[in-house]
């Protein structure tokens, strides 16, 4: 089955109304061919996104409302304007825009690929969110400052190149412990297998109880760098976090034994988080409220 078809058939916001997703998919395929270039899409809560043919990191939000539904809904229900959110591997800004443009939280976003960073800036500018409460850092995040080699031209799949891969560009590297002054309430880390290095450089923040929740991609891609992601999972458990799956419709967290197949939500101080989730105002996307 084609991945996009499977995505639309399985997406929670399209259950009972799959024709909505298929219609949006068909309309975008037609429009992006007849009218090449950027198009402005009014998204969740009045936030906006630039869309362009080939930008797979964003078009899933147009097709299905929220590309990564459970994780994005968790962010929308958890964050408040007084909070801070850190987006490591921000890509073109889906999570950053939800945090800054919808929730009103302060944000720090890291994106090392120059062309992607420009699109991230443009999306924040489109939402009048390039202000003192949103900081954009054109760098990769790792265990030590320096430089590393990145792929390019792979949209949301750009990554630190492994030894056997051809490199396309060199980018600066910062550590969260040195570059990030204030510990956030929520951090998202999605760096295509390089997550182990990110957390090696974030010991100070992991030890700070102000960091209540993480959204982390642990799907086996770390193997390309020789990392054992079960060791990172054990480190997060030792720091007091536990993995959960989130049901946005019931506002409930279900404990997991191991990380999920894509992103995993890690929480500590569960009473605080559950109270936040329950108290959040409803969000409506594609006519469905949660």
C-alpha positions in Angstrom: 0.0 0.0 0.0 1.3 3.5 -0.8 2.6 5.2 2.4 0.4 8.3 1.9 -2.7 6.1 1.4 -2.0 4.1 4.5 -1.3 7.3 6.4 -4.7 8.8 5.4 -6.6 5.5 6.1 -5.1 5.2 9.6 -5.1 8.8 10.8 -7.3 9.3 13.9 -8.6 12.7 12.7 -9.9 11.0 9.4 -11.7 8.1 11.0 -15.2 8.1 9.7 -14.4 10.7 7.2 -11.5 9.4 5.0 -12.8 11.3 2.0 -11.7 14.5 3.7 -8.1 13.4 3.7 -8.2 12.0 0.1 -9.9 15.1 -1.1 -7.3 17.4 0.4 -4.5 15.1 -1.0 -6.0 15.2 -4.5 -6.6 19.0 -4.3 -3.0 19.6 -3.2 -1.6 17.4 -5.9 -3.6 19.3 -8.5 -3.0 22.8 -7.2 0.8 22.3 -6.6 1.2 21.3 -10.2 -1.0 24.0 -11.8 0.3 26.8 -9.5 3.9 26.0 -8.5 5.4 27.9 -5.6 4.4 28.6 -2.1 0.9 28.5 -0.8 -0.3 29.8 2.6 -2.4 27.3 4.6 -4.4 28.4 7.6 -3.8 25.7 10.2 -4.7 25.0 13.8 -6.0 27.9 15.9 -5.4 30.4 13.1 -1.7 29.5 12.8 -0.3 29.4 9.3 2.1 27.3 7.2 3.8 27.8 3.9 3.3 24.7 1.7 5.2 23.9 -1.5 5.3 20.8 -3.6 8.0 18.4 -2.2 7.8 19.7 1.4 6.7 16.4 2.8 7.6 17.5 6.3 4.6 19.9 6.2 2.0 18.6 3.7 0.9 15.8 6.1 -0.5 18.6 8.2 -2.6 19.8 5.3 -3.9 16.3 4.4 -4.8 15.2 7.9 -4.8 18.3 10.2 -2.0 17.2 12.4 0.7 15.0 10.8 1.8 13.4 14.1 -1.5 13.5 15.8 -0.9 12.1 19.3 2.4 13.9 19.8 1.2 17.2 18.5 -2.0 17.0 20.5 0.0 16.3 23.6 2.0 19.5 23.0 -1.2 21.5 22.4 -2.8 20.2 25.6 0.3 20.5 27.8 1.8 23.9 27.0 0.7 27.3 28.3 2.0 30.8 27.4 4.3 30.9 30.5 6.1 27.7 29.4 9.2 27.1 27.3 9.5 24.5 24.5 12.7 23.3 22.8 12.6 21.8 19.3 15.7 19.9 18.4 15.5 19.0 14.7 12.9 21.6 14.1 12.8 21.1 10.3 10.4 23.6 8.8 8.7 24.3 12.1 5.5 22.3 12.6 6.0 21.8 16.3 7.6 25.2 16.9 4.6 26.9 15.3 2.1 24.9 17.4 4.1 25.8 20.6 4.7 29.5 19.8 1.9 30.4 17.4 -1.0 28.4 19.0 0.0 27.8 22.7 1.9 31.1 23.0 4.9 29.4 24.7 8.5 30.6 24.4 10.5 28.5 22.0 14.0 27.6 21.0 14.4 25.7 17.7 17.5 24.0 16.3 17.8 23.3 12.6 21.2 22.8 10.9 20.4 22.6 7.2 20.5 26.1 5.8 17.7 25.8 3.2 15.4 24.2 5.8 16.4 26.8 8.4 15.3 29.6 5.9 11.9 27.8 5.6 11.6 27.6 9.4 12.3 31.3 9.6 9.7 32.0 6.9 7.0 30.0 8.7 7.7 31.8 12.0 7.6 35.2 10.2 4.3 34.2 8.6 2.9 33.8 12.1 4.3 37.1 13.4 6.4 34.9 15.8 9.9 36.1 15.0 10.1 37.9 18.3 11.9 37.9 21.6 10.1 34.7 22.7 11.2 32.6 19.7 14.9 31.9 19.2 16.1 30.0 16.1 19.5 28.4 16.1 21.1 27.4 12.7 23.1 24.5 14.2 23.0 20.8 14.9 22.9 19.6 18.5 25.3 17.0 19.9 27.5 15.9 22.7 30.3 18.4 22.1 30.6 21.7 20.2 32.3 21.6 16.8 31.2 20.7 13.3 29.7 17.6 11.6 28.6 16.5 8.1 25.0 16.5 7.1 23.0 15.2 4.2 20.9 17.7 2.2 18.0 17.5 -0.1 16.1 14.8 1.8 13.4 17.1 3.2 12.5 15.9 6.8 14.9 13.0 6.5 18.1 15.0 6.4 20.5 13.6 9.0 24.1 13.4 10.2 25.9 11.3 7.7 27.4 8.0 8.8 30.9 6.9 7.9 29.9 5.1 4.7 27.6 8.0 3.4 28.6 10.8 1.1 28.4 14.1 2.9 26.8 17.2 1.4 27.5 20.0 3.8 29.3 20.9 7.0 27.3 22.5 9.9 28.1 23.8 13.3 27.3 21.8 16.4 26.2 23.1 19.9 25.3 21.3 23.1 22.1 22.0 24.9 24.0 22.3 28.2 26.1 25.2 26.8 23.7 26.8 24.4 20.4 26.5 26.2 20.2 28.8 29.2 16.8 27.9 30.7 15.4 24.4 31.0 12.1 24.0 29.1 9.0 22.2 30.3 8.8 20.2 27.1 11.5 19.2 24.6 11.1 17.4 21.3 14.1 15.6 19.9 13.8 14.2 16.3 17.2 14.0 14.7 17.0 10.8 12.6 19.1 8.5 14.9 21.4 11.1 16.5 19.3 11.4 19.7 21.9 9.7 21.8 24.4 12.5 21.1 21.8 15.2 21.8 21.1 13.8 25.3 24.8 13.3 26.1 25.2 17.0 25.7 22.0 17.8 27.8 22.9 16.3 31.2 22.2 19.5 33.1 18.7 19.8 31.6 17.9 16.1 32.2 18.7 16.6 35.9 16.5 19.7 36.2 13.0 18.7 37.4 11.6 21.7 35.4 11.9 19.5 32.3 8.6 17.5 32.7 8.2 15.9 29.3 10.0 14.8 26.2 8.9 13.7 22.7 11.7 11.6 21.3 12.1 9.6 18.1 13.6 6.2 19.0 12.9 4.0 16.0 16.1 2.2 15.5 17.8 4.8 13.3 20.6 5.1 15.9 22.0 1.9 14.6 23.5 3.7 11.6 25.9 5.4 14.1 26.4 2.3 16.2 24.2 3.5 19.1 22.1 1.2 21.2 18.8 3.1 21.7 17.8 0.8 24.5 20.7 2.4 26.4 19.3 5.9 25.8 15.9 4.6 26.9 17.5 3.3 30.1 19.2 6.7 30.7 15.8 8.4 30.4 14.3 6.0 32.9 17.2 6.6 35.3 16.5 10.4 35.0 12.9 9.7 36.3 11.1 9.6 33.0 8.7 6.9 31.9 7.3 6.2 28.4 3.6 6.8 27.5 1.2 6.7 24.7 -1.3 9.6 24.6 -5.0 9.5 23.6 -6.0 13.1 22.8 -9.7 12.3 22.8 -9.8 11.0 26.4 -6.8 13.1 27.6 -5.3 9.9 29.0 -1.7 8.6 29.1 -1.1 4.9 28.8 2.2 3.5 30.2 4.4 1.7 27.7 6.9 -1.0 28.4 9.3 0.1 25.7 9.5 3.0 23.2 6.9 3.2 20.4 7.7 2.6 16.7 7.9 6.3 15.9 8.0 9.1 18.5 7.6 8.3 22.2 6.3 10.6 24.9 8.4 10.5 28.1 6.9 12.1 31.3 7.9 12.7 34.9 5.9 14.4 37.6 2.8 12.7 36.2 0.3 14.4 38.4 1.3 17.8 37.1 1.2 16.6 33.5 -2.2 14.9 33.8 -3.7 18.0 35.5 -2.4 20.1 32.6 -3.8 17.8 30.0 -7.2 17.6 31.6 -7.5 21.4 32.1 -6.5 22.3 28.5 -9.1 24.0 26.3 -10.5 21.9 23.4 -8.8 22.0 20.1 -10.7 21.6 16.8 -9.1 20.3 13.7 -10.9 19.3 10.5 -14.2 19.5 12.4 -13.1 17.2 15.2 -12.6 18.4 18.8 -10.3 16.8 21.3 
